[in-house]
Amino acid sequence: MRLKLHNTISSMIARSSLFIAILFALLSVNVYSQDTLRISYDDFVSRIMESSGQVKYARENIELAENRIDQAKAQRFLPNIRFESQHGLVPGVESDSTLPGGRPLPRDQYYLDPNLTNDWTNWAIYTKFNISVAQPVFLWGGINKSIEAARKGAEAVRFQTEAKESDLESRLFDLYFSYVLAFEVERLLREADDMIRQVDDQIENMKNDEDADLDESEVFKFDIFKSEFDIQKEEVFRNMEFVRETWNFLLNDGTGNVYEPKMRFLDPIPANIEPIGFYQNSAFNNRPEIKALKAGKDATETYIDAIKRRNLPGIYLGGYINFAYTPNRPYQDNPFIINSTNYFNGGAAFVIRQNLNFFSMKTNLERSRIELRRMDYAQEAAKEGILLEVNESYRQATLADVKVEKTDEALVKAKNWVRSEQLDYDLGFGEVKDLTDAMKKELELKLQLVQSIYDLNTSLAKLNKSAGLPLHSLLIK
C-alpha cells in the first residue's frame, strides 16, 4: 500500500513538473506576490496566449503572409516605375571660331565647332533625372492568379498558427488542472494527518492498557509509514509551492497580484465519449494541420497557373521622361542633336515583353510540380499521424473513464470498510491493525481517484485536440 501511495503522489508531481517545464521554455514574465486572485480557465488561457512569445511569433507570420498579398496587388498598377537623378559640377565651354564677317559663332551652333574646348574658369551645377514607367495592360490574368495564390498561402499560414495555438492551449489545460489537482492532494494529505493522529492516539491508549493485545511489529510498520508519509507530504507541498510560483510567473501583469484557479475541486468533466469514428471524421475535417496543408496545396496549384500565364507574351504601356540642365552650357533646339548636359525628351509606347529563357521557365515549373507532389504526400502522412493520435487519445480517454468509475466504486467500499472497522473497534471487537489497514486503503483510493479524475480530464482534452474540437467546450457542458 505504501508503494502504491508513493507512486500515486510521485506521478502527480512528475506530470505537473513536466507541464511547467515545457511552459517555462515557452513564456517569460516576472512576479511579485501581493493580492491573491482567482482566475477562470478561459481567462487563464487568454492571458497567457496574449503574453506568449511563441504565439506572437506565429502571428507575425500571418502579417508576413498578408504583406505578400499586398505585394501581389501592387503589381496591378505601375509595378515598374523608376526615378534616377545625377548632380555635379561641370565646366562651361568656349569657342574661338567665327562666322564669315568675323562674327562670333552663336552658342546654339557650338556643336559645329570641331575645336570647342572646356572653359575651366566657368563652373556650374549639372542636374539630370530620368523617369521610366511600365503599366501592365494584358498578362493573361497572371497578376490575379498571383494574388489568389498569395491569399491561399496566407490562409495556410493562419491554419498553421491555429495549430500552434491549439497545442499551447492543450498544455495550458494540463497546467490549469494540475494546480486544481494539487489542491485536492493537499486536502487529502491534511485528512491523512488527522487519520494518522487518530491511529497514534489509539496505539498510545493500547500501550497504556495492560490488557490490550498490541502487536509490536505493527507499531514499527506504522512508524515507518509515518516517516515515509512525511517525506511524501513534503514533496507534495513543495510541488504545490512550485506550481503556485509558476502560475504567477506566467500571469504577471505588472500589478504584483498572485493568481490561483477559480476551480477549487477536481470533478470529472461531464462529457460523453462518442464512438471513435466521430473523432476520426472530426479530425479529418477540423484539424488545422490538415487545413493548412490543403490550403498550401491550393496555393501551389494557383501559383503554377500564375507562372504559366506570366510566361506568355505580355503587353505593357511604357513611358519615359529624360531631362538634363546645365546653365553654363548651350541648349540645342535641334531634336537630332543631343547635348548630354542640356536636353528634355520623353515618349510613350505599347511594349510586348516575352521571357526567352525557356530552360529556366521549364525548371521553375518543374520545381513547383515537385512541391505539389510533396504536399500530396505530406497530407497523406499527416492523416496517418492524426489517425494514430486520435486512436491513442481515444484509448487513453476510455481507459481513464473506466478507471474513474471503478476507483469510485472501490472508494465507496473502502469507506464502508472503515465505518465497519471503526464500529467494531468502538464496540471492543476490532483490532487497531484492521482499522489502520482500512483507513490506509481509503486514503490510497482517494488519492487514486483524484489522480484518475485528472487523467480523465486531461485525456478528454487531448482527445478533443486530436479531433480538432475546441477545449473550452469541455468546461461548458
N, C-alpha and C positions, 0 to 999 in steps of 0.2 A: 504493500500500500504506500509506503514511504517513497519507493521508487516511482510509482505512478504519480504521486502528488508532486514530486520534484520535476518529473518530465512535463507535467501539465503547466506548471508555473514557468519552467525554463522555456517551453515552447512559446508561451505568450511573450516572454521577454525577447526571444530571438526574432519573432515576427515583427514586433514593434520596432526593434532596433534596425531591422533591415529597411523598413519603410522610411524611417527617419534618416538613415544614412543616405538613401537614394535622394531624398528631398534636400538634404544638405548640399549635395552636389549640384542641384538644380537652381537653388534660390539663395539669396544673401540679403539679410537686413539685420538691424540691431534691436535690442530690447532693454527696457528699463522697467522694473516691476513697481507698479503702483496699484491702481484700482483693478479689481477682478471683474471682468465682464463675461457673460455667457453668450455664445455665438452659435447660430444655427448652421446646419451643414451647407446650405446654399450660400450663406454669407461667407463661411469659411473658404469655400471653393472660389467664389468670385473675387475675394480679396487677394488670395494667393495668385490666382490667374492674372490679376492686374499687375502684380509686382514681380511676376516670374520673368527672369531674363530669357529663359528658353521660349516662352510664349511670345515675348516681344520680338525676339529674333525671327521666329517663324512668321509673325505678322508683317515684318519688314519685307519678307519675300513676296507677300501679296502686293505690297506697294511697288516693288520692282516689276512684278508682272503687270500691274495696272499701268506702269510707266511704259512698258513695251507696247501696250495698246495705243497710248498717246503717240508714241514714236511712229507706229504704223499709220495712224491717222494723219500725222504730219506730212506723210508722203503724198497726200492728195493735192496740196496747194503749195506751189513754189518749193519743191523739195531741194532744188539746186539753185541757190541764189548766193552770189559771191561778190564781195566788195574788197578791193585792194587799192591801197594808196602808197605813194612814194613821195618823199620830201628831201630836199638837199640844196646845196649851194652850187651854182654853175656860173662860169664866166660869160660875159657877153661876147659878141662877135663884131669885127670891124673889117671894112673892105676899102682897099686903095684903088679899086677900079673906077673908071669914069666912062660916061657915055660920050658920043660924039658932041663936040662943042664944049668939052671939059666939065660937063655937069656930073655931080657925084651919082653913083649907082643907087637907085631907090632901095629902101630896106626890104620891100616885098619882092625884090629881084636879086637878093643876095645869093640865092641858090644858083644863079648863073655865073657867079664869080668862082673860078677854079682856085683862086689864091686867097680865098676867105680865111681869116685867122681868128683865133680867140683873143678877146680883149681882157687880159688878166688884171686890169685895173677896174673893171666894171663887174661886180658880183651881184647876183640876185637869187631869190629863193625860187627853187624849182618845185612845182606841185603837179602831181599826176594821180588820177584814180581811174579804176576800171570797175564797172558793174556788169555782171552777166547773170541771166536768169534762164531757167528752163521749166516750163509748166507741162506736166503730162496731159495729153489730150485723149489718147486711146491706148490702153495697155492690156486689152483683152480681159479686163476685170481682175488683173493681178493684184492691184492695191487693195481692193475689197476683200480678196481672199487672204491677203496677209493680215488684214485687220481681224478677220474672222478667226484665223489661226491664233493670233495673239489673245483674243478673248477666250478661246478654248484652253489655251495654255494657262491663262490666269485662273480659269475655273479649276484646272488640275491643281494648281498651287494652293487654292483655297481649300480643296479637299485634303491635301497633304497637311496643311496647317490644322484642319479639323481633327485629323488622325492623331497628331501630336498632342493637341489639347485633350482629346479623349483619353490618351494614355496617361497624361498627367493627372486628369481627374480621377482615374481609377486608383492611382497611387494615393491621391488625397483622400479618397473614400476609405482606404485602408488605414491611413493615418488618423482620420477623424474617429473611426470606430475603435482604433487601438487605445485612444485616450478613454473612451467610454468603457472599454474592457478593463483598463487599469483601475477605474473607479470601482467596478464590480469586484475585481480581485482584491482590492484594498478593503472593501467592506467585508468580504468573506474571510479575510485574514484576521480582521478585528473580531469577527464572530468566533473564529477558531481560537483566538486568545481567551475569550470567555469560556469556551469549552475546555481548554487546557487548564484554566484556573479551577473549574469545577472538578475535573478529574484529580487535580493536585490536592484539592481540599478533601476529596473522598479518600485518597490514598493516605493523607495525613491522619484522617479520622480512623482509618483502619490500623495505622501504625500505633495509634494511641489506644486502640481497643485490643485488649489482650486476647479476647475470644475470636477476633477476626482472623480468617484464613487468608493471609496475604502472600502471594507468590512473588518472591524477591526478583526472580528473573523477569517478570512482567514489569516490575518497578524500574529495573535497569533499561528494559526496552523503551519504556515510556520516557525516561530521562534522555535517552539517545534521540528519541523522536523530537523532544522539545528543543534540543540543541540544533538538530537539522532543520527544524521548522523555523527557528530564529534566523538561521542563515538565509533560508528561502524568503522569509518575510522581509529581511533587509534588502535582498536583491530586488524584490517587487517594489519596495518603497523608493529605492534609488532609481529604479527604472521609471517609476511614476514621476519623480522629480525631473528626470531627463526628458520625458515626454512633455512635461509642462514647460520646461525651458525651451524646448524645440518649437513648440507651438508659438510661444511669444517671440521667439527669434524670427519665425516666418511671418508672423502677423504684425510686426512692429509698424505702427502708423505715425510714430513721432510723438505720441501723447504719453507714452510710458504705461499704457494700460496692459493688464495681463488678461489673457483670454482662456476660457475653458469651454468645452462643448455644452450647448444648451441641453442636449440629451444626457440624462444622468443614469438611466437604466438601460441595460443592453437587452432589448427584446428582439425576438426573431422578426425579420421583415415579413409582413403578411403577403407573400407572393406565391401564387400557384405556378408551379413549374409545368410549362406546356410540353407537348411531345417534342422530341428532338428535331423533327422535320421543320417545326415552326421556327426554331432558332437558325437552322441551316439556311432556309429560304430568306429569313430576315437578314442574315449576314451577307448573302449574295446581293441583296437589294439595297442594303443600308450602310454597309461598311465603307467609310470614306476612302480607305486604301484602294478598294476596287473602283469606286467612282473616280478617284484621281487617275488611275491607270486608263480607264475608259476615256476620260476627258483628254488625257495626254495622247492617246491613240487618235482620237478625232482631230486634235490639233495638228498632229503629224501628217495625217491624210490631207487636211486642208492646206498645210504648208507645202506639201508635194504638189498639189494642184496649183498653188500660187507660183511655185518655181517654174512649172511648165508654162504658165501664162506669161511670166516675166521674161522667159527665154525667147518668146516670139517677137517679131519686129514691133517696136513701139513708136507712136507718133507723139512728138513734143512740139510745143510752141516755144521758140527760143528768142532771146533778145540780148542786146548789149549796148553799153554806153562807154565810150572812152574819151577822156578829157585830160589835157595837159596844158599848163600855163607857166611861162617864164617871162616876166616883164622886160628883161633886157635883151630878149631875142625876138626877131621879127616873126609875125604870123603870116602864113601863106594862105591866100584865098583859093588858090587852085586846088581842087579836090584830088588831082592826080599827083600832087606833090605833098609829101608828108614830112613835116618838121617834128621830130620826136619830142621837142620841148614845148611846142605850141600847136595844139590841134584839138578838134572836137568832132567826133563822129559817132554813129550808132546805127542800129539796124534791128530788124525782126524777121523771123522766117519760121516755117514749119520744118521740123527735123525728123528724120527717120533713124532710129538707133537699133542696131542689131548686134548682140554679142556673138562674135565669131569664134570664141574659144569653146568649140563644141566638146572637146575632150573633158574640159573642166566642168561643163554643164552636165555631161553624162555622169561624171564621177559624183557630183553633188546629188543628183537624183538617186543614184545607186546607194549612196550613204544614207539618204533619207528612207529608202525602202528597207535597208538593213535595220535601221532604227525602228521602223514599223513592225518588222518581224520580231525584234526583241521585245517590243511592247506586248505582242500577242503571247509570247512565252511568259513574260512577266505576269500577265493576267492569269494564265493557267497556273503558274507557280503560286501566285497569291491566293487563288481559290483553293488550291490544295492545302496550303498552310492554314488558311482560315477555317477550312472544314475540320482539320485536325484540332485546331484551337477550340472550335465550338464543341466538338465531341468530348475533348478533355474537360472543358469547363462544365459541360452538362453532366459528365460523370461525377465530378467533384461536388457539384451542387446537389445532385440527387443523393449522393452518399452523405453529404453534410445534413441534408434534410432528415434522412433516416437516423443519423446519429443523434440529432437533437430530440427527435421523438422517442427513441429508445432510452437515451440518457435521462430524459424527463420521467419516463416510466420507472426507471431504476431508482431515481431520486425519491419518488413517491414511496416506493417500497422501503428505501433506506430510512425515510422519516418514520414510517410505521414501525420499523425495527427499533429505532431509537426510542420511540414512545413506549414500545413494549418492554425493552430492557430497562428503561427508566422506572416504569411502573413496577416491574419485578424487583428492581433494586430497592425502591422505596418500601415495598412490602416485605423486604428481607429475604426474598428468594433468589435474587440475581447476584451476579458477580461483577466486580469492577472491570475485569478483563472483557467481559461480553459487552458491557455498556461502552467501554472505551473503543472497542472494535466497531461498534455500531456508529458511534459519533465520528470516528475517523472515516468510515466509509461514506457517511453523509457529507462530510466536508470534501472528500475526494470527488464525489459525484457533483457537488455544487460547482467545484472548480471545472470539472469536465463539461458541465452544462454551459457555463458562460463561455468557455473556450469553443464549444461546439456551436453556440449561437453566433459567436464572432466569425467562425469558419463558414457558417451558413450565409451570413450577411455578405461577407466578402466574396464568397464563391458565386452568390447570385449577382453581385456587381460585376464580377469577371464574366459571367455568362451573358449578362446584358451587353457588356462592352464587346464581347466576341461576336454578338449578333447585331451590333450596330444600333442598339437601343439605348436611350438616354438613361443615365444612372439615377438622376433625381426622381424619375418616375417611380422608382422602388420605394421612396420615402413618402410619396403622396398617397399611396393606397391605404 
